[in-house]
């Protein structure tokens, strides 16, 4: 598969719509074209993979109930090779379904039937989180904090000179922790920092994303666990110069 296209400037974002219902595909195509997006349609997981191999894609609207593969499994396969934000589409609208989708790494979850304006708003939010600096120049300075370096304009964080490959949610969580080093942030506070839409995930969802974020930092920190846990409260960042105000699990 090609590399992620999120850094490609000078073009309208390209959205891949993966849904086996023709009416849904046609409706989404009309909404997206009307909002100046490029649109690629796929009716199955196989067609989605083919589309990703043929052209750059900035975001995927992914139906969970595909005829040839479950949407969650397709998400897993794509995420192994590409860092492309994905929004799940599903007729299942229970809280447990939303939580499952977000815990599996989805950037958002939209229940059918949906309002066109809601879909467009959520797409804009996810693209802004994932690629808010598309086409912007490299900043001349980085905000340094201990071993971390943060370039807010690029929505990029490094540790010890190594770029952290973060999802939009993980970036929001780490950005929030970096703003208050050594201080414990509750799960509710972290939700507000990392999720921009009205939907609030559960504590378990926050814990899952923190677990994934912690694992990524461990890979570049020489095994140092820089995210501390305050039992029954929340999380805090420990790094050079940061107080250790919490307790590890």
C-alpha positions in Angstrom: 0.0 0.0 0.0 1.1 3.6 -0.5 2.2 5.7 2.4 -0.3 8.0 4.2 -1.2 11.0 2.0 -2.0 13.4 4.8 1.0 15.6 4.2 0.1 16.2 0.5 -0.8 19.9 -0.1 -2.6 21.8 -2.8 -5.6 19.5 -3.3 -9.0 19.0 -1.8 -9.1 16.1 0.8 -10.1 12.8 -0.7 -12.7 10.7 1.1 -13.1 7.0 0.6 -16.7 5.9 1.3 -16.9 2.1 1.9 -20.5 0.9 2.2 -22.5 -1.9 0.5 -25.7 0.1 0.3 -25.9 2.0 -3.0 -28.3 4.7 -1.7 -26.0 5.4 1.2 -23.0 5.7 -1.1 -24.9 8.0 -3.4 -26.1 10.2 -0.6 -22.7 10.5 1.0 -21.1 11.2 -2.4 -23.6 14.1 -3.0 -22.9 15.6 0.5 -19.2 15.4 0.1 -19.0 16.7 -3.4 -21.2 19.6 -2.3 -18.6 20.4 0.4 -15.7 20.3 -2.1 -14.3 17.0 -1.2 -12.9 14.4 -3.7 -14.9 11.2 -3.4 -14.0 7.6 -4.0 -16.7 4.9 -3.6 -16.3 1.2 -2.6 -19.0 -1.4 -2.0 -16.8 -4.0 -0.3 -13.6 -4.4 1.6 -11.8 -5.7 -1.5 -12.8 -2.6 -3.5 -11.6 -0.4 -0.6 -8.2 -2.0 -0.6 -8.0 -1.6 -4.4 -8.8 2.1 -4.1 -6.2 2.6 -1.4 -3.6 1.0 -3.7 -4.5 3.3 -6.6 -4.8 6.8 -5.1 -4.1 8.9 -2.1 -6.9 8.9 0.5 -7.2 11.4 3.4 -10.1 9.9 5.4 -12.2 6.7 5.2 -16.0 6.5 6.0 -16.2 2.8 6.8 -19.4 0.8 7.2 -19.1 -2.0 9.7 -21.5 -4.4 8.0 -19.7 -5.1 4.7 -20.5 -8.2 2.7 -17.0 -9.7 2.5 -15.3 -8.6 5.7 -16.3 -7.0 9.0 -15.5 -3.3 9.1 -13.4 -3.7 12.3 -11.2 -6.3 10.6 -10.8 -4.1 7.6 -9.8 -1.2 9.8 -7.2 -3.4 11.5 -5.7 -4.5 8.1 -5.6 -1.0 6.7 -4.1 0.4 9.9 -1.2 -2.0 9.8 0.2 -0.2 6.7 -1.5 3.3 6.6 -2.1 6.1 9.1 -5.4 7.2 7.7 -8.2 8.5 10.0 -11.4 6.4 9.8 -14.9 7.1 10.8 -17.1 4.0 11.4 -20.7 4.0 10.0 -23.2 1.6 11.5 -26.9 1.0 11.9 -26.1 0.0 15.5 -26.3 3.0 17.7 -26.0 1.6 21.2 -23.4 3.1 23.5 -21.5 -0.2 23.6 -21.2 -0.2 19.8 -19.8 3.3 19.8 -17.3 2.4 22.6 -16.2 -0.7 20.8 -15.5 1.2 17.6 -13.5 3.9 19.4 -11.6 1.4 21.4 -10.5 -0.4 18.2 -8.9 2.8 17.0 -11.7 4.5 15.0 -11.5 8.3 15.0 -15.3 8.6 15.3 -18.5 6.6 15.0 -21.7 7.7 13.1 -25.0 5.9 13.5 -27.4 5.4 10.6 -29.6 7.1 9.7 -27.5 10.3 9.8 -27.9 14.0 9.1 -25.7 15.3 6.3 -24.5 18.3 8.4 -23.5 16.0 11.2 -21.4 13.8 8.8 -19.7 16.8 7.3 -19.0 18.4 10.7 -17.5 15.1 12.0 -15.3 14.7 8.9 -14.0 18.3 9.3 -13.3 17.7 13.0 -11.4 14.4 12.3 -9.4 15.9 9.4 -8.6 19.0 11.5 -7.3 16.7 14.3 -5.4 14.4 12.0 -4.0 16.9 9.4 -4.7 20.4 10.6 -1.4 21.5 9.1 -1.8 20.1 5.6 0.5 22.1 3.4 2.0 24.2 6.1 5.7 24.7 6.4 8.0 23.1 8.9 8.0 25.3 12.0 11.4 26.9 12.8 11.2 26.0 16.5 9.8 23.3 18.7 8.4 23.6 22.2 10.7 21.5 24.3 9.7 19.9 27.6 12.1 17.3 29.0 12.6 14.7 26.4 9.5 15.8 24.5 9.3 18.2 21.6 6.0 19.5 20.4 5.2 21.4 17.2 1.5 22.5 17.6 1.2 23.9 14.1 2.1 20.4 12.7 0.3 18.5 15.4 3.5 16.5 15.9 5.2 15.3 19.0 8.7 13.8 19.3 10.5 12.1 22.1 14.3 12.1 22.1 14.2 13.2 18.5 12.0 10.4 17.3 8.5 11.2 15.9 5.6 9.5 17.7 3.2 8.0 15.3 0.0 9.0 17.1 -3.7 8.8 16.3 -5.7 12.0 16.6 -7.0 10.9 20.0 -3.6 9.9 21.3 -2.2 13.2 20.1 -4.9 15.1 22.0 -4.3 13.1 25.2 -0.5 13.6 25.1 -0.9 17.3 24.3 -3.1 17.7 27.4 -0.6 15.8 29.6 2.3 17.9 28.3 0.4 21.1 29.2 0.3 20.0 32.9 3.4 18.0 33.5 3.4 16.2 36.9 -0.3 17.0 37.6 -2.9 14.3 37.6 -5.7 14.8 35.0 -9.0 13.0 35.5 -10.4 10.9 32.8 -13.2 13.5 32.3 -10.6 16.2 31.8 -8.8 14.1 29.3 -12.0 13.4 27.4 -12.6 17.1 27.0 -9.0 17.6 25.8 -9.0 14.7 23.3 -12.6 14.5 22.0 -14.0 17.6 20.2 -17.5 16.3 19.4 -20.4 16.1 21.8 -20.1 12.4 22.3 -18.3 11.5 25.4 -16.6 8.1 25.6 -16.4 5.9 28.7 -13.6 5.7 31.2 -12.7 2.4 29.7 -12.2 4.0 26.3 -9.9 6.6 27.8 -7.9 3.8 29.5 -7.6 1.9 26.2 -6.2 4.9 24.4 -3.8 5.8 27.2 -2.6 2.1 27.2 -1.8 2.5 23.4 -0.2 5.9 23.9 2.0 4.5 26.7 3.1 1.6 24.6 4.2 4.0 21.8 6.2 6.1 24.1 7.9 3.1 25.6 9.2 2.2 22.2 11.1 5.5 21.9 12.0 6.2 25.5 14.3 3.3 26.2 11.7 1.5 28.2 10.9 4.5 30.5 7.2 4.6 31.4 6.5 8.3 31.3 2.7 8.1 31.9 1.9 7.6 35.5 -1.5 6.5 36.9 -3.2 7.9 39.9 -5.5 5.1 41.1 -9.2 5.8 40.6 -8.4 9.3 39.5 -6.6 9.7 36.2 -3.2 10.0 34.6 -0.1 12.3 34.7 3.1 12.8 32.7 6.4 12.0 34.3 9.5 13.2 32.6 12.8 15.1 33.3 11.8 17.9 35.6 8.3 16.7 36.2 7.1 15.9 39.7 5.9 12.3 40.3 2.6 13.1 41.9 0.8 9.9 41.2 1.2 6.2 41.8 1.9 3.6 39.2 -0.6 0.7 38.9 
